[in-house]
Amino acid sequence: MRNKNIISIALAASFVFASCNDRLDEINENPNATEKPQPAYLLTGVEKQGADAYWGISSSYGSTLLIVQQWAKIQYAEQDRYEFSNSSSEITSLWNTGYATLITDLNTILDFSEEQANTNYKGVALTLRSWVFSLLTDLHGDIPYKEVGKSVTPAYNTQKEVYEGLLADLSQALTLLDAAKGSIAGDVIYKGDIAKWKKFANSLKLRIALRLSDRDSNLAGQTIAEVTGNPAGLISDNSETFQFVYSKSPQHNPQASHYDSRDDYRISKTIVNALKDLSDPRLPIYAQLPEDSSVGDYAGGGNGLSNGDANNQGFSKISKPGKYFLTPEAPAVIYSYAEVLFNLAEAAARGYIQGNAEDYYKQAITASLNQFGITDVAVIAAYLSQDKVKYNAANYKKSIGEQKWIAFFGQGLDAFTEWRRLDYPELTAGPAAVLEGKIPTRFFYPGTEQSLNGKSYQSAIANQGADLLTTKLWFDVY
C-alpha cells in the first residue's frame, strides 16, 4: 500500500513537472518573434539596418568621416584624435551588426527552400552579403568569411581570399537574378526591380576588382573585362544609384537624428579649403554658413585638435554640414553613378578596358554635380575647365583620388578605403592626434574576438601584422 502511494505521488509529481515544463517553454518564447521568418521582412530589415550602419555615427561621422577629414569634431574630440580602443563603439559596431544581424539574416534567406524564397531573393541576399563582407574586410583586413554560420569560432580568411570569394559570390548572384523566376517583396531600395539589382551586383564586382588591382592586376583586369562585357550592365544613371531613402521621424536619416539632440560636429577645414580652392559649386550643399553672420563665409573646423582647441574655434563660427545631409529624408548613398564612372576612368587608365579615361573622369564629376542638383551646363563646363580639375594622365590616381574624395562626401567607409588605395588627397594628421603623425589605415578587431575566438584571431594577426590602427592592409600597397 505504501509503495502504491509512493508511485501515485511520483506520477502526480511528473504530471505537475511536465505541466510546469510546458509553461516554462511558453515563458521562454519571445512573443514578438516569428517562428517562420519571411524573406520579405528579412530583406527590408537588412536594407534599413545596413544603411544605418553605413551612414550612422559609429562607422561614418564618428570615425571614418573624421579620418578622411570631411567632418571634424567641435567638442569631445577624442575620436578626431584617433583615441579608439578595441571596445570603442566606432570599432565594434559594424562588426557586431554585420555578423550578428545582417549576415545572419541574409544567410537565413540563402538557406530557405525554393518554396520559401525564390532565386531572386537569394540573388539579392548574396549581393547584399557580398557588400557587407566587403565593408568588413576593407576596415579590418583578414576576417571570418567562409566558416561564418558554420562554426562558433570561425577561422579568418585572408583579405585576398575574401575578395576572390566575393567576386565568385557576385558571379553566382548574377546567375541567380532572373526576372522570369519570380518577384520579390520587401525591397525598399529597388522596389523589386531585378534588372537594377543585376546592375548593382555587377557594379559591386567592378569596385572589388579595383580594390585588389595593385596586388593582382591580372585578376582585376579579367574581372573588369567580364563586368563590362556582361549584358546586365552597370549602374548607368543617378536614378539607379544604390541608396536607402529615409522618411520622416522615427525612420529618418541617422545624421539628421544626431543633430536633433547633439551639436558636436562641423565640416572639416580640409575639405572646405579644397572646395574653395576649386570654386566648387558643391560647397554650399556640403556646408552651411556659420551661425555667426560676422564670419561672412564658409569656415571649416580643424581635425585632430585638443578638446580645448576644438571648443575655442567657436560653435557659431564654424560651418555645420549642409542641410541636404541633415534633413530627415536625406538618402544614405551607398553606390552612386558617379562612382561607377570614376571606376571606369581608372579601369581605362590601367589599360583594363577600351575607352578614354579622361572622358569617363569628366562624366564622373558631372554625375556627382548632377547628384547634388547642379545641372547648369555652363557652371559644369567652367568647373571642368580649371587647371586644378583637368585630368592628369601622368598621375591618374591624384586626379581620380581627389575628385572621388569630394564626390564621396558623407560616405565615410568607402571614402576611407579609396583614400588608402589611391593615396590622394594628401592628408596630414591633426596637431593633437595620438599616432605620432600617422593617420589610421585600418580598424582594430573588436576585443571580444580575443576572448571568444582567440585562436583564429591570433592566426589572423600572425598573417596580417599587429592589431594596430597603423598596420596596412593587403590591398593597401603604396
N, C-alpha and C positions, 0 to 999 in steps of 0.2 A: 504494500500500500504506500509505504514511504517512497519506494522507487517510482511508482506511478505519479505521485505528487511532484517529485523532482523533475520527471520527464515533462509533466504538464506545465510546470513553471518555466522550464527551458524552452518549450515550444512557444509559450506565450511571449517570453522574452525575445525569441527570434523574430516573432511577428512584429513586436514593437520596434526591434532594431531595424528590421527591413523597412518598416514604415518610416522610421527616422531617416534611414539612408535615402529613401525616395525623396523625402522632404529636403534633406541636405543637398541632394543633387539639384533640386529645384532652386534652392537658395543660391547655389554656386553658379547658376546660369545667369548670363547677362541678358536682361530683358530687352535691351536696346540692340543686341547683336542679332544678325540674321544667321540662321543655320545654313542657308543656301545663298551664298553671296552671288550677286548678279553682275555680269561683266560690265553692263552699262554704268552701274553705280560705282564700281571699282574704277572704271575709266575716268569718270567725272572727278572722283576724289583725287586720283593721281595727277590729273591736269591742274587742278586747283592747288593742291599741296606742292606739286613740283614748281609751279610758278611762284608761289610764296617763298619756297626755299631759295630759288634762283634770284629773286628780286628783293627779298627781305633783308632784315638788318644783319643777321649773323654772317651770311656768305657774301653780302653785297656791300651796302653802305657802312656797315660796321667793321669791314675788313678790306675786301679787295678794292673797293672804290677809293679807299684811303691809300692803299699801297700804290695804285696806278695814278694817284694824285688828280682824281676828278672831283672828289669831295674832300672835305677837311673837317676836323673837329674844332669847335669854338670853346668847348669846355669838356672836362673829363676826357682828356686827350690821350689816355693810355694806349688805346688801340692804334692811334695815329703815330705812336712811337714804337709800335710793334711789340708791346708788352702783352704777348699772348702766352698762355700755358697750354699743356695738353688736356686741360679740363675746361678751358675757356669755351663759352657757347659758340664763339666765332669759329673755333676749331672743330667742335664736336657736332654742331647742328646738322650740317649737310650729310655727314657720315651716318648719324643716327637716323635722320629722316630718310636718307637714301636707301639704307639697308633694311631698317625695321618696317618702313611703311611703303615707300614707292616700289622698290624691287620686289618686296614680299607680295604686294598686291598684283603687280604685273606678272610675277611667276604663277600666281593663282589663276590668272586668266590663261596663261600658256598651258597650265596643267588641266584646264577644263576639257571635257569631251567635246567632240564636234557638235553634239546636240546642245550643249550648254553655251558654246561660243564658236561661231563660225571662223573661218580662216582669216577674215578681215580683222576681227577682234585680236587675233593672235599676231597678225602682221603689225597692227598698231602697237600692241603691247611690246613686241620685240623691238620696234623702233624707239619707243619711249624708254625702254630698259637700256638700250644702247646709249641713248642720250645721258641718262643718269650715271651709268658706269663711266662714260667719257668725262663727266664733270668730276667724279671722284678720283680718277687716275690723273687728270690734269692738275688737281690740287695736291694729292698725296704721293703719286708715283705708283709703286707696286701696291696692289690692293687684292683682297679676296674677289675672285671673279668666277672661275669655273666651278668651284665647290660651294658657291653660295646657295643655300637652301637644301644642300645635301649633307652638310656637316655642321655641328655646333662650333667647331673650331676649324673653319675653312682655311686651307693653305692660301698664301698670297701668290698671285701671278705677277710676273714682271710686266712693266709698262708695255714693253714690246709685245708680249703675249696678249695683253688686254687689247691693245689697238688692233692687232691682227684678228683676234677673236671678234671684235666689234664689226670689223669690215665684213667678216663672214656672216655674222648675225644680220647685218643690214642687207646683205645679198639675199639671205633667206626671207627676210621681211618683204623685200620687193617681189619675191616669188609668191608669197602668201597673199599679198594685197591684190585683190581682183574684184572689181565692182560687180562682176557677174555672179559672184559667190555669196551674195547676201549683204544686207545692210547692217549698220551698227547704230546703236543708240548711246546716249551719254557723252558724246563727243562735243564739248562746248568750244573747241578751238576751230576745227574744220567742218563742223556740223555734218559729219559722216561722209564727207567728200573724199572718196578713196583715191581719186587722181591726185588730190593735193597731198594726201599722206604719202603717196609714192614719190612726189617731188621732194617732200621733206626728208624722207629716208635717203634718197639719192643725194640730196644736198648735204646731209649729215656725213655720208661717205666721203664727199669732197673735203669737208672740214677735217675729218680724221686723217685722210690721206696726206694732207698738208702738215698735220701735226708731226708725222713721222718722216717727212721728206728730207730733213737734214741727216737722218740716220739710215734710211733705206730708200734711196731715191728710185730704185728700180720698182719696188712695190708701190710707191707713191705714184709714179708715172703710169704704171699698169692700171692701177685703180682709177686714176683720173680719166684715163682713156675709156675705161668701162663706164664711168659715170657720165661722161659727155656723150658717149655713144648709146646710152640707154634711152629707149623711146619714152620712158616715164618723164624725162626732162628734169629740170631743176626749178626751184622757186623762181618765178620769172616776172614778178610784178610786186609792188608794195602791197597789193591786196592779198597776196599769198604769203606774206610774212607769217612765220610761226610765232604766235603771241597769244597770251591769255588776256582777254579784255575784261576788266573788273566792272562791277556795278556799284551802286551806292551802298553806304554802310548797311550791314556789317561786312558785306563782301567786297570791300574796297581795297585799292592798291595799298600794299604794306608801307610804302614810303609816305603816302598821304596819311595813313593811320598813325604812323610815328609822330608826325607833326601835329596831330590832334592834341597830344599831351606833352610833347617834348620839343625843344628848340636848341639842340646842341650840335647841329651840322650846318656847314656852309659849303659853297662851291670852292674848289681849290684855286689858289693863286696861280698854280702851274697851268691849268687849262684856261683860266680867264686870260692870262697873258698871251698864251698861244693863239687863242681866238682873236684877241685884239690885234696881234701882230699880223694876222691874215685878213683882217677886216671881215671876219667870218659872220655871215648872217644868222648863224645858229646861236650866237651869243645871247640875244635877248630871249631865246627859247630855253637855253640851258641855265640861265641865271636870271634872278630878279635884281632890280636896282636896290641898293641898300635902303633901309627904312629911314635913315638919316639923309634927308634931301640935300644937305650941305656937301655930301660926298660927291654928288653930281655925276657919278659914272659907276660902272660895274667894278666891283672890288672883290678879289678872292682872298681866302684865308690861307695862312701858312700851314704846311704839313709838318708833322714831327716836332711840335713845339712843347715846351713845358706847360703844365696847366696854367700857370700864371701868365705866361706869354700868350697863350691861346685866348684866355679871358681878356687880356689887355688890348686885344685888337678891336674890341668893342662890338657888342652884339648887333647894334643898329648900323654899324659902318661897313659890314661885310655882307656880300650878296648871299641870299639863300638860293638853293637850287630852284630852277624855273617852275612856275606854276603848272606848266604842262605835266611835270613829273609828280606834282603834289596834289593833283585832283583825284578824287575817289575812283573815277573811271579810267585813269591812265593805264594803258596796256603794259603788261610785262612782256617786252620784246625778247625773244629767245633766239631766233634766227631770222635775220632780215634779208630782204632782196639785195640791199647794198652789200652785205657780207658775201653773198654768192658772187657778185661781180668782182669784189676785191679778191676773192679766192681764184676766180678765173684769170684775173690780171696776173696773179702770182704764178698760176699754172702755166700761163703763156710765157712769162718771164723766165721760168725754169726750163722751158722747152718741152713741157709735157703735152701741150695742145697747140694746134694751129690757131692763129688769131693774133691780134695786135694788143699787147699788154697795156699800152698807153690808152687805147680806146676803151678797154674794159675798166681801167682806172678812172677815166673821166665819167664813164657811165655809173660807176660805183658812187663817186662823190655826188653826182646828180641825183641818184636814187636816195642817198642819205638826206640831201637837201629837201627833196620832194617828200620824204617820210615825215619831215617836221614842218610841212606846209609851205616850203619855199619853192615856188614854181615859176617865178618870173624869169623868163629866158635871158633877159639882159643881165639880171643880177647873177645868175648862174654862170653866164659866159664871162663876166667880169671877174668872178671868183677864180674860175679855172685858168684865166689868162695870167694870173700873178706868177712871177718867177718862183716864189716860195711854194707854190702849189703845183706847178708844172711837174710832170712825171720825169724822174731821173732814171734812165735805163741803166746807167752805170752803178746805181745803188737803189735797186727797186725795193729792197727791204726798208729803206728810210722813207721813201715816198709812200709806200703802202702802209708801213707801220704807223707813221704819224697820222695819216688820214683815217686809218682804221680805228685808231685810238679815239679820235674825235667822233667818228660815227658810232662807236660803241658806248657813248656816254650813257651811264646808268646800268650797263651790262657788265658788272664788275668781274664776274667769274671769267668770262671769255676775254675781256679786255686785259686781265691779268695774264692769261695764258698767251695771248698774242703778243703782249709786250715782252714776255720772256722768250718767245720763239723768234720774233723778228728783231728784237733788241732796240726798237725805237717806239716812242721817243726816248731820248736820253734823260733819265730822271736822276735826281740827287736826293739822298735821304735827308730828312729834316735835322736841325741842329741838336735836338734832344733825343733823337732816335737811339735805340739801345743796342744796335747790331754793328757798332764800330764802323759806321758809314755805309753799311751794306743795306740793301733792300731785300725783303723776303723773296725767296724763289720757290717756296712750297709751303704747305701747312704741316704741322706735326700730325702724327697719328694720335687719335684720342687715347688718353691714359688707360681707359678700360681695356684696350687691346693688349696691353702688357700683362694685365691680371687675368683676363678671360681667354685670351688667345696667344699666350706668351711665346710658345714655340714657333708659331707662324710669324709672329711679329719679329722675333729675333732673326729668323731666316731672311725676312724682308730687308731689315737694316744691314745684315751682313752682305746682301747683294747690292743694295742701293746706296748705302752710306749712312752716316749717323742721322738719327732722327732730329734734325735741326731745321730751323726756318731757312737757313742759308745753303743747305745741300741741294745741288742742282739735280733736276730730274733727267731721265734718259733722253727725252725729246729735246731738252734744252742744251744744245751742243755748244753754242758760242756765247 
